[in-house]
Amino acid sequence: MYAWLFRQLPGPLWLRILFSAVILAGALLVLVDVVFPWLAEITHLTDSTVG
């Protein structure tokens, strides 16, 4: 799958590597800013059951 995605990116090798890095950074940013806080609200992993 990653090879197919890499082949679909336009430009020479250095530009495809740059695009890949930007896409990866964007995906990580979305995960850290949106998905992980939302997941933390749902799961409550830090709640303690000992009173």
N, CA and C atoms as an extended XYZ file, in Angstrom:
153
Properties=species:S:1:pos:R:3:atomname:S:1:resname:S:1:resid:I:1 pbc="F F F"
N         0.819       -1.180        0.000 N   MET     1
C         0.000        0.000        0.000 CA  MET     1
C         0.872        1.257        0.000 C   MET     1
N         1.912        1.260        0.813 N   TYR     2
C         2.762        2.445        0.873 CA  TYR     2
C         3.537        2.639       -0.422 C   TYR     2
N         3.933        1.546       -1.047 N   ALA     3
C         4.628        1.643       -2.330 CA  ALA     3
C         3.697        2.208       -3.387 C   ALA     3
N         2.443        1.786       -3.388 N   TRP     4
C         1.484        2.318       -4.348 CA  TRP     4
C         1.287        3.813       -4.128 C   TRP     4
N         1.141        4.226       -2.855 N   LEU     5
C         0.977        5.643       -2.544 CA  LEU     5
C         2.200        6.433       -2.975 C   LEU     5
N         3.390        5.897       -2.722 N   PHE     6
C         4.625        6.586       -3.091 CA  PHE     6
C         4.733        6.736       -4.604 C   PHE     6
N         4.309        5.718       -5.357 N   ARG     7
C         4.354        5.796       -6.820 CA  ARG     7
C         3.340        6.788       -7.375 C   ARG     7
N         2.256        7.050       -6.653 N   GLN     8
C         1.220        7.964       -7.131 CA  GLN     8
C         1.591        9.427       -6.925 C   GLN     8
N         2.556        9.697       -6.080 N   LEU     9
C         2.966       11.082       -5.844 CA  LEU     9
C         3.718       11.612       -7.065 C   LEU     9
N         3.484       12.886       -7.414 N   PRO    10
C         4.136       13.450       -8.601 CA  PRO    10
C         5.572       13.891       -8.321 C   PRO    10
N         6.341       14.030       -9.370 N   GLY    11
C         7.666       14.626       -9.278 CA  GLY    11
C         8.796       13.635       -9.159 C   GLY    11
N        10.007       14.185       -9.073 N   PRO    12
C        11.197       13.335       -8.907 CA  PRO    12
C        11.265       12.753       -7.498 C   PRO    12
N        12.248       11.920       -7.276 N   LEU    13
C        12.369       11.191       -6.012 CA  LEU    13
C        12.441       12.130       -4.813 C   LEU    13
N        13.242       13.190       -4.891 N   TRP    14
C        13.394       14.078       -3.737 CA  TRP    14
C        12.073       14.770       -3.402 C   TRP    14
N        11.267       15.082       -4.416 N   LEU    15
C         9.989       15.734       -4.179 CA  LEU    15
C         8.973       14.753       -3.582 C   LEU    15
N         9.011       13.507       -4.037 N   ARG    16
C         8.120       12.492       -3.464 CA  ARG    16
C         8.462       12.225       -2.009 C   ARG    16
N         9.743       12.239       -1.684 N   ILE    17
C        10.152       12.063       -0.289 CA  ILE    17
C         9.661       13.236        0.557 C   ILE    17
N         9.775       14.447        0.015 N   LEU    18
C         9.291       15.629        0.719 CA  LEU    18
C         7.782       15.574        0.915 C   LEU    18
N         7.030       15.210       -0.121 N   PHE    19
C         5.580       15.063       -0.009 CA  PHE    19
C         5.226       14.006        1.033 C   PHE    19
N         5.949       12.902        1.039 N   SER    20
C         5.690       11.841        2.007 CA  SER    20
C         5.905       12.348        3.432 C   SER    20
N         6.948       13.116        3.646 N   ALA    21
C         7.224       13.654        4.977 CA  ALA    21
C         6.143       14.633        5.405 C   ALA    21
N         5.665       15.453        4.481 N   VAL    22
C         4.600       16.411        4.799 CA  VAL    22
C         3.298       15.678        5.117 C   VAL    22
N         2.981       14.650        4.345 N   ILE    23
C         1.771       13.869        4.603 CA  ILE    23
C         1.868       13.177        5.963 C   ILE    23
N         3.016       12.611        6.273 N   LEU    24
C         3.210       11.953        7.558 CA  LEU    24
C         3.092       12.946        8.719 C   LEU    24
N         3.701       14.117        8.574 N   ALA    25
C         3.619       15.132        9.619 CA  ALA    25
C         2.171       15.607        9.804 C   ALA    25
N         1.449       15.752        8.711 N   GLY    26
C         0.044       16.155        8.809 CA  GLY    26
C        -0.801       15.105        9.505 C   GLY    26
N        -0.562       13.847        9.195 N   ALA    27
C        -1.309       12.768        9.841 CA  ALA    27
C        -1.009       12.731       11.340 C   ALA    27
N         0.245       12.893       11.712 N   LEU    28
C         0.604       12.916       13.132 CA  LEU    28
C        -0.012       14.106       13.849 C   LEU    28
N        -0.037       15.263       13.189 N   LEU    29
C        -0.634       16.455       13.782 CA  LEU    29
C        -2.125       16.253       14.034 C   LEU    29
N        -2.821       15.669       13.081 N   VAL    30
C        -4.253       15.403       13.251 CA  VAL    30
C        -4.472       14.408       14.395 C   VAL    30
N        -3.641       13.385       14.473 N   LEU    31
C        -3.779       12.418       15.561 CA  LEU    31
C        -3.582       13.072       16.927 C   LEU    31
N        -2.535       13.868       17.066 N   VAL    32
C        -2.216       14.467       18.363 CA  VAL    32
C        -3.226       15.543       18.748 C   VAL    32
N        -3.694       16.341       17.793 N   ASP    33
C        -4.593       17.452       18.104 CA  ASP    33
C        -6.061       17.048       18.196 C   ASP    33
N        -6.478       16.028       17.456 N   VAL    34
C        -7.903       15.702       17.384 CA  VAL    34
C        -8.213       14.327       17.950 C   VAL    34
N        -7.573       13.311       17.435 N   VAL    35
C        -7.973       11.937       17.751 CA  VAL    35
C        -7.612       11.553       19.181 C   VAL    35
N        -6.381       11.797       19.600 N   PHE    36
C        -5.967       11.364       20.934 CA  PHE    36
C        -6.728       12.074       22.055 C   PHE    36
N        -6.968       13.394       22.002 N   PRO    37
C        -7.789       14.015       23.057 CA  PRO    37
C        -9.224       13.474       23.080 C   PRO    37
N        -9.798       13.248       21.906 N   TRP    38
C       -11.146       12.685       21.840 CA  TRP    38
C       -11.181       11.293       22.450 C   TRP    38
N       -10.175       10.496       22.148 N   LEU    39
C       -10.093        9.140       22.679 CA  LEU    39
C        -9.880        9.148       24.193 C   LEU    39
N        -9.121       10.101       24.693 N   ALA    40
C        -8.881       10.192       26.136 CA  ALA    40
C       -10.164       10.528       26.886 C   ALA    40
N       -11.046       11.328       26.289 N   GLU    41
C       -12.318       11.649       26.932 CA  GLU    41
C       -13.224       10.433       27.004 C   GLU    41
N       -13.143        9.571       26.024 N   ILE    42
C       -14.023        8.410       25.968 CA  ILE    42
C       -13.535        7.282       26.882 C   ILE    42
N       -12.229        7.030       26.899 N   THR    43
C       -11.724        5.851       27.591 CA  THR    43
C       -11.529        6.045       29.093 C   THR    43
N       -11.179        7.225       29.555 N   HIS    44
C       -10.935        7.501       30.973 CA  HIS    44
C        -9.899        6.551       31.560 C   HIS    44
N        -8.773        6.396       30.898 N   LEU    45
C        -7.744        5.481       31.363 CA  LEU    45
C        -7.033        5.967       32.617 C   LEU    45
N        -7.082        7.252       32.900 N   THR    46
C        -6.381        7.784       34.068 CA  THR    46
C        -7.255        7.815       35.316 C   THR    46
N        -8.514        7.421       35.216 N   ASP    47
C        -9.393        7.409       36.403 CA  ASP    47
C        -8.967        6.279       37.328 C   ASP    47
N        -8.994        6.574       38.605 N   SER    48
C        -8.611        5.593       39.610 CA  SER    48
C        -9.869        5.010       40.255 C   SER    48
N        -9.825        3.725       40.548 N   THR    49
C       -10.969        3.089       41.221 CA  THR    49
C       -10.736        2.956       42.720 C   THR    49
N        -9.557        3.308       43.191 N   VAL    50
C        -9.255        3.247       44.617 CA  VAL    50
C        -9.559        4.610       45.223 C   VAL    50
N       -10.375        4.649       46.277 N   GLY    51
C       -10.809        5.916       46.837 CA  GLY    51
C       -10.096        6.375       48.042 C   GLY    51
